[in-house]
Structure formats: structure tokens, C-alpha cells
Amino acid sequence: MTFLARGAQLAAFQKTGITMKGTAKGDFNVFPIKAMTMDEYAETPDVIFVCVKDYSLEDAISLADRVGNADTVVIPILNIYGTGERMQKALPGMTVTDGCIYVAAT
């Protein structure tokens, strides 16, 4: 697994890894992890989870178009309806799932 990030988030990944909280196995930290910028990434992934704000979606589409292939599955995880359809049109040679995420808390 590779995390693509920028700025402070990338620096934190590289310095401390990622902490998982509230899992069935309890809390734990994974370090080191593979983290880099989109520009540095040059592999061909099996799956791309797109977890960005809408204003960064075009960057994610460009990345998927550059590194993905016909066997790559793109899974958008955004709370905006229609993201999957938008990405499907931009990436016709890949499988792009459709759906919408809503986060709720009480």
C-alpha cells in the first residue's frame, strides 16, 4: 500500500507512519509506511482509492490516467454524488466504481 499526500500530511506519514484506532485488534501504529507525492508515484496499482476534496479531483483523475491500466479499479470515496460517473467518463479504459459516502456521528 502506498499513501499519496502532500505538505504536512506527507511529512507526518514519513515521520510517524499511520495510527489505527478502534480496530478489532485495538490501537496500533504502522511505521514505516510507503508515502510520497503524486508526482513521485510511478507504479501501476491494482486499486486506487480516491480520497480527496472535490477541488483536487482533477489531479486524482490525471494520476489515475497516468499510472492506471485496464486492470486498475478506481474507487472514489468522496461525499459528493456523481463523482463515480464523472471519473468513469474521464477514465473510460478503467473500472471506476460509483457511489457516495456520507459520514454521520451522534
MODELLER restraints for C-alpha pairs under 7 A, 6 or more apart:
rsr = mdl.restraints
at = mdl.atoms
rsr.add(forms.Gaussian(group=physical.xy_distance, feature=features.Distance(at['CA:1:A'], at['CA:34:A']), mean=6.92, stdev=0.5))
rsr.add(forms.Gaussian(group=physical.xy_distance, feature=features.Distance(at['CA:2:A'], at['CA:34:A']), mean=4.97, stdev=0.5))
rsr.add(forms.Gaussian(group=physical.xy_distance, feature=features.Distance(at['CA:2:A'], at['CA:35:A']), mean=5.65, stdev=0.5))
rsr.add(forms.Gaussian(group=physical.xy_distance, feature=features.Distance(at['CA:3:A'], at['CA:34:A']), mean=6.23, stdev=0.5))
rsr.add(forms.Gaussian(group=physical.xy_distance, feature=features.Distance(at['CA:3:A'], at['CA:35:A']), mean=4.62, stdev=0.5))
rsr.add(forms.Gaussian(group=physical.xy_distance, feature=features.Distance(at['CA:3:A'], at['CA:36:A']), mean=6.56, stdev=0.5))
rsr.add(forms.Gaussian(group=physical.xy_distance, feature=features.Distance(at['CA:4:A'], at['CA:35:A']), mean=5.74, stdev=0.5))
rsr.add(forms.Gaussian(group=physical.xy_distance, feature=features.Distance(at['CA:4:A'], at['CA:36:A']), mean=5.19, stdev=0.5))
rsr.add(forms.Gaussian(group=physical.xy_distance, feature=features.Distance(at['CA:4:A'], at['CA:37:A']), mean=5.20, stdev=0.5))
rsr.add(forms.Gaussian(group=physical.xy_distance, feature=features.Distance(at['CA:4:A'], at['CA:38:A']), mean=5.76, stdev=0.5))
rsr.add(forms.Gaussian(group=physical.xy_distance, feature=features.Distance(at['CA:5:A'], at['CA:36:A']), mean=6.21, stdev=0.5))
rsr.add(forms.Gaussian(group=physical.xy_distance, feature=features.Distance(at['CA:5:A'], at['CA:37:A']), mean=5.36, stdev=0.5))
rsr.add(forms.Gaussian(group=physical.xy_distance, feature=features.Distance(at['CA:6:A'], at['CA:37:A']), mean=5.81, stdev=0.5))
rsr.add(forms.Gaussian(group=physical.xy_distance, feature=features.Distance(at['CA:10:A'], at['CA:35:A']), mean=6.69, stdev=0.5))
rsr.add(forms.Gaussian(group=physical.xy_distance, feature=features.Distance(at['CA:10:A'], at['CA:36:A']), mean=6.74, stdev=0.5))
rsr.add(forms.Gaussian(group=physical.xy_distance, feature=features.Distance(at['CA:13:A'], at['CA:35:A']), mean=6.40, stdev=0.5))
rsr.add(forms.Gaussian(group=physical.xy_distance, feature=features.Distance(at['CA:14:A'], at['CA:35:A']), mean=6.38, stdev=0.5))
rsr.add(forms.Gaussian(group=physical.xy_distance, feature=features.Distance(at['CA:16:A'], at['CA:31:A']), mean=6.33, stdev=0.5))
rsr.add(forms.Gaussian(group=physical.xy_distance, feature=features.Distance(at['CA:17:A'], at['CA:29:A']), mean=6.91, stdev=0.5))
rsr.add(forms.Gaussian(group=physical.xy_distance, feature=features.Distance(at['CA:17:A'], at['CA:30:A']), mean=5.56, stdev=0.5))
rsr.add(forms.Gaussian(group=physical.xy_distance, feature=features.Distance(at['CA:17:A'], at['CA:31:A']), mean=4.46, stdev=0.5))
rsr.add(forms.Gaussian(group=physical.xy_distance, feature=features.Distance(at['CA:17:A'], at['CA:32:A']), mean=5.42, stdev=0.5))
rsr.add(forms.Gaussian(group=physical.xy_distance, feature=features.Distance(at['CA:17:A'], at['CA:33:A']), mean=5.48, stdev=0.5))
rsr.add(forms.Gaussian(group=physical.xy_distance, feature=features.Distance(at['CA:18:A'], at['CA:29:A']), mean=5.69, stdev=0.5))
rsr.add(forms.Gaussian(group=physical.xy_distance, feature=features.Distance(at['CA:18:A'], at['CA:30:A']), mean=5.42, stdev=0.5))
rsr.add(forms.Gaussian(group=physical.xy_distance, feature=features.Distance(at['CA:18:A'], at['CA:31:A']), mean=6.79, stdev=0.5))
rsr.add(forms.Gaussian(group=physical.xy_distance, feature=features.Distance(at['CA:19:A'], at['CA:28:A']), mean=5.78, stdev=0.5))
rsr.add(forms.Gaussian(group=physical.xy_distance, feature=features.Distance(at['CA:19:A'], at['CA:29:A']), mean=4.21, stdev=0.5))
rsr.add(forms.Gaussian(group=physical.xy_distance, feature=features.Distance(at['CA:19:A'], at['CA:30:A']), mean=6.32, stdev=0.5))
rsr.add(forms.Gaussian(group=physical.xy_distance, feature=features.Distance(at['CA:20:A'], at['CA:27:A']), mean=5.51, stdev=0.5))
rsr.add(forms.Gaussian(group=physical.xy_distance, feature=features.Distance(at['CA:20:A'], at['CA:28:A']), mean=5.36, stdev=0.5))
rsr.add(forms.Gaussian(group=physical.xy_distance, feature=features.Distance(at['CA:20:A'], at['CA:29:A']), mean=6.05, stdev=0.5))
rsr.add(forms.Gaussian(group=physical.xy_distance, feature=features.Distance(at['CA:21:A'], at['CA:27:A']), mean=4.36, stdev=0.5))
rsr.add(forms.Gaussian(group=physical.xy_distance, feature=features.Distance(at['CA:21:A'], at['CA:28:A']), mean=6.66, stdev=0.5))
rsr.add(forms.Gaussian(group=physical.xy_distance, feature=features.Distance(at['CA:38:A'], at['CA:63:A']), mean=6.84, stdev=0.5))
rsr.add(forms.Gaussian(group=physical.xy_distance, feature=features.Distance(at['CA:42:A'], at['CA:67:A']), mean=6.56, stdev=0.5))
rsr.add(forms.Gaussian(group=physical.xy_distance, feature=features.Distance(at['CA:43:A'], at['CA:67:A']), mean=6.44, stdev=0.5))
rsr.add(forms.Gaussian(group=physical.xy_distance, feature=features.Distance(at['CA:44:A'], at['CA:67:A']), mean=5.20, stdev=0.5))
rsr.add(forms.Gaussian(group=physical.xy_distance, feature=features.Distance(at['CA:44:A'], at['CA:68:A']), mean=5.56, stdev=0.5))
rsr.add(forms.Gaussian(group=physical.xy_distance, feature=features.Distance(at['CA:45:A'], at['CA:68:A']), mean=6.32, stdev=0.5))
rsr.add(forms.Gaussian(group=physical.xy_distance, feature=features.Distance(at['CA:45:A'], at['CA:72:A']), mean=6.26, stdev=0.5))
rsr.add(forms.Gaussian(group=physical.xy_distance, feature=features.Distance(at['CA:46:A'], at['CA:71:A']), mean=6.57, stdev=0.5))
rsr.add(forms.Gaussian(group=physical.xy_distance, feature=features.Distance(at['CA:46:A'], at['CA:72:A']), mean=4.67, stdev=0.5))
rsr.add(forms.Gaussian(group=physical.xy_distance, feature=features.Distance(at['CA:46:A'], at['CA:73:A']), mean=6.28, stdev=0.5))
rsr.add(forms.Gaussian(group=physical.xy_distance, feature=features.Distance(at['CA:47:A'], at['CA:72:A']), mean=5.48, stdev=0.5))
rsr.add(forms.Gaussian(group=physical.xy_distance, feature=features.Distance(at['CA:47:A'], at['CA:73:A']), mean=4.75, stdev=0.5))
rsr.add(forms.Gaussian(group=physical.xy_distance, feature=features.Distance(at['CA:47:A'], at['CA:74:A']), mean=5.79, stdev=0.5))
rsr.add(forms.Gaussian(group=physical.xy_distance, feature=features.Distance(at['CA:48:A'], at['CA:73:A']), mean=6.30, stdev=0.5))
rsr.add(forms.Gaussian(group=physical.xy_distance, feature=features.Distance(at['CA:48:A'], at['CA:74:A']), mean=4.76, stdev=0.5))
rsr.add(forms.Gaussian(group=physical.xy_distance, feature=features.Distance(at['CA:48:A'], at['CA:75:A']), mean=6.06, stdev=0.5))
rsr.add(forms.Gaussian(group=physical.xy_distance, feature=features.Distance(at['CA:49:A'], at['CA:74:A']), mean=6.12, stdev=0.5))
rsr.add(forms.Gaussian(group=physical.xy_distance, feature=features.Distance(at['CA:49:A'], at['CA:75:A']), mean=4.84, stdev=0.5))
rsr.add(forms.Gaussian(group=physical.xy_distance, feature=features.Distance(at['CA:49:A'], at['CA:76:A']), mean=5.83, stdev=0.5))
rsr.add(forms.Gaussian(group=physical.xy_distance, feature=features.Distance(at['CA:49:A'], at['CA:77:A']), mean=6.74, stdev=0.5))
rsr.add(forms.Gaussian(group=physical.xy_distance, feature=features.Distance(at['CA:50:A'], at['CA:60:A']), mean=6.80, stdev=0.5))
rsr.add(forms.Gaussian(group=physical.xy_distance, feature=features.Distance(at['CA:50:A'], at['CA:75:A']), mean=6.04, stdev=0.5))
rsr.add(forms.Gaussian(group=physical.xy_distance, feature=features.Distance(at['CA:50:A'], at['CA:76:A']), mean=4.52, stdev=0.5))
rsr.add(forms.Gaussian(group=physical.xy_distance, feature=features.Distance(at['CA:50:A'], at['CA:77:A']), mean=5.66, stdev=0.5))
rsr.add(forms.Gaussian(group=physical.xy_distance, feature=features.Distance(at['CA:51:A'], at['CA:76:A']), mean=6.53, stdev=0.5))
rsr.add(forms.Gaussian(group=physical.xy_distance, feature=features.Distance(at['CA:51:A'], at['CA:77:A']), mean=5.19, stdev=0.5))
rsr.add(forms.Gaussian(group=physical.xy_distance, feature=features.Distance(at['CA:51:A'], at['CA:78:A']), mean=6.12, stdev=0.5))
rsr.add(forms.Gaussian(group=physical.xy_distance, feature=features.Distance(at['CA:52:A'], at['CA:78:A']), mean=6.80, stdev=0.5))
rsr.add(forms.Gaussian(group=physical.xy_distance, feature=features.Distance(at['CA:61:A'], at['CA:87:A']), mean=6.79, stdev=0.5))
rsr.add(forms.Gaussian(group=physical.xy_distance, feature=features.Distance(at['CA:65:A'], at['CA:91:A']), mean=6.51, stdev=0.5))
rsr.add(forms.Gaussian(group=physical.xy_distance, feature=features.Distance(at['CA:69:A'], at['CA:94:A']), mean=6.35, stdev=0.5))
rsr.add(forms.Gaussian(group=physical.xy_distance, feature=features.Distance(at['CA:70:A'], at['CA:93:A']), mean=5.54, stdev=0.5))
rsr.add(forms.Gaussian(group=physical.xy_distance, feature=features.Distance(at['CA:70:A'], at['CA:94:A']), mean=4.93, stdev=0.5))
rsr.add(forms.Gaussian(group=physical.xy_distance, feature=features.Distance(at['CA:71:A'], at['CA:94:A']), mean=6.83, stdev=0.5))
rsr.add(forms.Gaussian(group=physical.xy_distance, feature=features.Distance(at['CA:72:A'], at['CA:94:A']), mean=6.01, stdev=0.5))
rsr.add(forms.Gaussian(group=physical.xy_distance, feature=features.Distance(at['CA:72:A'], at['CA:95:A']), mean=6.67, stdev=0.5))
rsr.add(forms.Gaussian(group=physical.xy_distance, feature=features.Distance(at['CA:73:A'], at['CA:94:A']), mean=6.37, stdev=0.5))
rsr.add(forms.Gaussian(group=physical.xy_distance, feature=features.Distance(at['CA:73:A'], at['CA:95:A']), mean=4.93, stdev=0.5))
rsr.add(forms.Gaussian(group=physical.xy_distance, feature=features.Distance(at['CA:73:A'], at['CA:96:A']), mean=5.87, stdev=0.5))
rsr.add(forms.Gaussian(group=physical.xy_distance, feature=features.Distance(at['CA:74:A'], at['CA:95:A']), mean=6.17, stdev=0.5))
rsr.add(forms.Gaussian(group=physical.xy_distance, feature=features.Distance(at['CA:74:A'], at['CA:96:A']), mean=4.61, stdev=0.5))
rsr.add(forms.Gaussian(group=physical.xy_distance, feature=features.Distance(at['CA:74:A'], at['CA:97:A']), mean=6.36, stdev=0.5))
rsr.add(forms.Gaussian(group=physical.xy_distance, feature=features.Distance(at['CA:75:A'], at['CA:96:A']), mean=6.04, stdev=0.5))
rsr.add(forms.Gaussian(group=physical.xy_distance, feature=features.Distance(at['CA:75:A'], at['CA:97:A']), mean=5.37, stdev=0.5))
rsr.add(forms.Gaussian(group=physical.xy_distance, feature=features.Distance(at['CA:76:A'], at['CA:83:A']), mean=6.90, stdev=0.5))
rsr.add(forms.Gaussian(group=physical.xy_distance, feature=features.Distance(at['CA:76:A'], at['CA:84:A']), mean=6.28, stdev=0.5))
rsr.add(forms.Gaussian(group=physical.xy_distance, feature=features.Distance(at['CA:76:A'], at['CA:97:A']), mean=6.97, stdev=0.5))
rsr.add(forms.Gaussian(group=physical.xy_distance, feature=features.Distance(at['CA:77:A'], at['CA:100:A']), mean=6.88, stdev=0.5))
rsr.add(forms.Gaussian(group=physical.xy_distance, feature=features.Distance(at['CA:77:A'], at['CA:101:A']), mean=6.16, stdev=0.5))
rsr.add(forms.Gaussian(group=physical.xy_distance, feature=features.Distance(at['CA:78:A'], at['CA:100:A']), mean=6.28, stdev=0.5))
rsr.add(forms.Gaussian(group=physical.xy_distance, feature=features.Distance(at['CA:78:A'], at['CA:101:A']), mean=5.76, stdev=0.5))
rsr.add(forms.Gaussian(group=physical.xy_distance, feature=features.Distance(at['CA:79:A'], at['CA:100:A']), mean=5.54, stdev=0.5))
rsr.add(forms.Gaussian(group=physical.xy_distance, feature=features.Distance(at['CA:79:A'], at['CA:101:A']), mean=4.66, stdev=0.5))
rsr.add(forms.Gaussian(group=physical.xy_distance, feature=features.Distance(at['CA:79:A'], at['CA:102:A']), mean=5.54, stdev=0.5))
rsr.add(forms.Gaussian(group=physical.xy_distance, feature=features.Distance(at['CA:80:A'], at['CA:100:A']), mean=6.17, stdev=0.5))
rsr.add(forms.Gaussian(group=physical.xy_distance, feature=features.Distance(at['CA:81:A'], at['CA:100:A']), mean=5.49, stdev=0.5))
rsr.add(forms.Gaussian(group=physical.xy_distance, feature=features.Distance(at['CA:84:A'], at['CA:96:A']), mean=6.35, stdev=0.5))
rsr.add(forms.Gaussian(group=physical.xy_distance, feature=features.Distance(at['CA:84:A'], at['CA:97:A']), mean=5.83, stdev=0.5))
rsr.add(forms.Gaussian(group=physical.xy_distance, feature=features.Distance(at['CA:84:A'], at['CA:98:A']), mean=4.17, stdev=0.5))
rsr.add(forms.Gaussian(group=physical.xy_distance, feature=features.Distance(at['CA:84:A'], at['CA:99:A']), mean=6.30, stdev=0.5))
rsr.add(forms.Gaussian(group=physical.xy_distance, feature=features.Distance(at['CA:85:A'], at['CA:98:A']), mean=6.41, stdev=0.5))
rsr.add(forms.Gaussian(group=physical.xy_distance, feature=features.Distance(at['CA:87:A'], at['CA:96:A']), mean=6.80, stdev=0.5))
rsr.add(forms.Gaussian(group=physical.xy_distance, feature=features.Distance(at['CA:88:A'], at['CA:96:A']), mean=5.54, stdev=0.5))
